[in-house]
């Protein structure tokens, strides 16, 4: 028996797939008949958020946003959200109303869900959408350019500022509390991207997913990666590699990269893995 802290998230998913117990690792969610796509994320108190610096309204918005980001990575138009809510029974109803008000700010209707009592607060969101074409993770080709939809590092730096009690970094904190979801950019990339993923776990971790599924090497041009302003004022850490940016990373033909006007941050080559091999990658089970 291997502990999940040793196996890691990638290893666990690969083992489940090898045993025929899970599939769907070629995209950000399930791709069903008729262009229907479905994705799900869970936010757990003490792991993904702390109420010391997260309001229920911000939590609701973020819970919706991270799922809508997955739909963006599947070039989808949102249809609705299903909310799974586990909360301590002593929680006041005003907090739950505030949570749902935050979800509503994302602009996608809540169509149903479930609630239950629990020792800790957690929110599970299932997002349903429609897509004419899901690029997935398996189609990157040698010669492709890698593009991103926006600057990286703001969310990780904002979280660090909160953890360290640093003041004066409100814009970075806001990136942590209220990440973007690039639905319009996803729809633009949908018809031309050979591979498309959202940067939830960090550019190197998520690039590795494309590399593994596409059987190629992704080389990141470190100096070309756009970064949020003032990262170096927070700390001398590789915030731009740490995840929770929820921008999109796509492999496209060079001429499409030019036409899209998005920052080019690397290329696809023959080989395997991701270059350079930098640390500071998020893994759900490794700390």
N, C-alpha and C positions, 0 to 999 in steps of 0.2 A: 504494500500500500504506500502510495506517495502522497505527501501532504500537498494541499493546493498552493501553499507558500513556496514549495519546491517546484511544482509542476507549472505554475503560472497560468494566466488566462488563456494564452495561445495554446499551451500544451493541453489544457483541459478541453478546449473546444476541438482540438485535433483528435484527442482520444475519443471523445463522444462521436465524432464523425467517423473515425476508423471503425468503431463498433456498430455503426449504422443506427445510432440512437439520436442523431441530430443532423440536420442539413441546413442549407441556406447560408453558408459562409461566403458565398460569392457576391453578396450584396449586403446593404445595411439593414435589411429586413426580409420578410417573406414576399415573394413575387407570385401572385395568384393569377388564375385565368381572368381574362377580360380587363387586364391592365390594373387590377387592384393590388396595392402594396400595403403591407402592415409592418409596423415596427414597435418596439417596446423598450423602455428604460425605467430603472428603479432608482430613486433617490432616498438614501437611508440616513437618518439622524446620526451624527457622530462620525459618519464616513464621508458623505457628500455635502453635508451642511451642518451648521451649528446655529441654534437660535440666538446665541449671544451676538451674532452679527448678521443674521438673515431674518428678515420679516416673513410672515406667512405669505404676504402678497408677492414678495420677490421669489419665494420658494415656488409658488404656483406658476409664476411666469417662467421660471427656469425649467420646471418640470415639463411644461409645454414646449419650451424652446428647444430643449435637447432632443425631443422626439421629432419636432418639425425639422430640425437639422438633418435627421436621418432621412426624412421624406425628401428634403432638398437634395441629398446625395443619391436619391433614386429618381431625381428629375420629376418629382410628383407634385400634383395639386392636392392639398389637404381636403379631406371630406369631413372628418370629425375625430374626436378623442374619447377614449374610455378611461376612466379614472379608478384605480385601485388605491384605497386609502386605509392604512393601518395606524391607529392613534391610541394613546392612553385614554381610558374612559373619563379621566378627570379633565380632559381638554375642553375648553369652553367653545360653544358653538360659534362665537364671534371669530375665533381663529380659523375655523373651517370656512366660514363665509369669506374671510379675507383671502384665504388660499384660493378659493374658486374665483374670486375677483381677479387675482393675479393670472390664473389660467385664462380667464376671459379676455385679458389684455392682449393675448397672442392672436386673437381674432379668429379662432377656429372653435366651432361649437362642441360642447360636451354632450355626447350621445348616450352615455350610460356608464356603468362601472360597478364597484362593490366597495363596501366598508366593513371593517372588523376592528375589534379591540386588540391592542398590542402594548408591550412594555415601552417600545420606542416608536417614534414617529417615522413613517415611511410613505412615499407617494410613488405609485407605479402608473405610468401613462402608456397606453397603447394608442398609436396614431394610425389612422387609416387614410389612404390617399389613392389617387389614380395617376398612372404614368403611361405615356405612349411608348417610352423606351427607357429601360433601366440599364445604364452602362455597366454597372457591377464593378467587380474588382479584378476580373480575370482576363481583360482584353488589352492590357497595356502591351505595346510593341516596341522593340528596339528602334530608336530613332525618334520616338515621341518626345515632346517637351512636357515638362511638369509645370502646372500653373496652380496658383492659389488665389482665393477670392478676397483676401484681406490680410492685415497685419496680425502677427502671432505674439504671444507672450503676455498680453494684457491681463487675462484671467488669472494666470498663475502668479503674476506679480501682485495683482490685487489681493489674492488670497494670502500671499506672504505678508503683505502690508497689514492685513487684518490680524493675522496670527501674531505678528510682532508688535502690534499696537502702533504702527507708523501712521502719521497723519499727513494730509496734503496730497494724497494719491486717489482722489475721488473718482477720476475717470477710469483708473485701473480697477478699483474696487467694483465699479459699475459693470465692467466687462466680466467680472467673476459672478456678480449677482444676476445680471441680465445679459446673457450671451446672445449673439446674433443668430438668426436662422436664415440662410441664404436661398430662399425659395426661388426668387427671380433668377439668380445666378445659376441655380440648379437646372431651371428650365432652359436657360441659354446653353448650358453645357450638355444637356441631355441628348440632343441630336448628333453631337460631334465627338463627345468624349469616348475614348476607348476604355477608360477606367475612371471611376469617380468614388470618392469617399469623403466623409466629414472628419475633421481633425478634432476628435474628442479625446484621444489618448496621447496626442503629440505627433508631430510631423514624422518622426522616425518610426514610432510604433505603427502608425497608420500606413505609412509608406511600405512598411514590412508586410502588411496584409496584402497590398497590391502586388508586391514582389513575389510573395509566396503563391498567390492564386494565379498570377500571370506567368510564372516561371521565368522571371527576368530580374535584372538588377536595376534598382532606382538609385541614381546618384544625385544627391542634394548639393547644390551650390550654396554653401553656407552664407557667403557674403551677399547673395541675391535675395535671401529670405526677408520679406518685409516684416518689421517688428514694431510693436506698439511703442509710442513715445515714452521716454523717461524710465525705461526698464533699468538702466544702469544706475539710476538714482535710488532705486529700491534696494538692490543688492547686486553683487557680482555673481549672479547665477544664470544658468541657461534657461531662463523663463520661457523662451520661445520654443523649447523642446518639450515642455511639461504638460501640454494638453489643455483641454477645456476651452479651446479657442472657438470651436464649432464653425470655422471657415471650411471651405471645400478644397480638396486637392484633386486635381484631374490630370490624366495622361491624355494628351491630344496631339494631333499632327502639328508640326511647326507652323504651317500656314494658318491653321485654326487658332493657334495661340496668338499669332499676330492679329488676326481678325477680332478675336475676343477682347484684346487689350488688357489682359490680366497679367500680373507679374509672373515671369518665368523663373522658377526656382531650382530647376534641375532637368534631368533627362533620363530616358529609359535606355538601358544597354543590355547586350547579351550578358548572361551570368546569373547570379543569385544574390539575394539579400539587399541591404541598403548601405550606401557609402555616403559620408564617413560613418563609422560605428561610434556614435556618441552616447554617453549615458543619459540619465534623467528622463527615462521613458516611463510612462504610467503603466502599471499592471494592477488589475483589480485585487490580486491575491499576494503580490510581492510588495514589501515595504523597504 
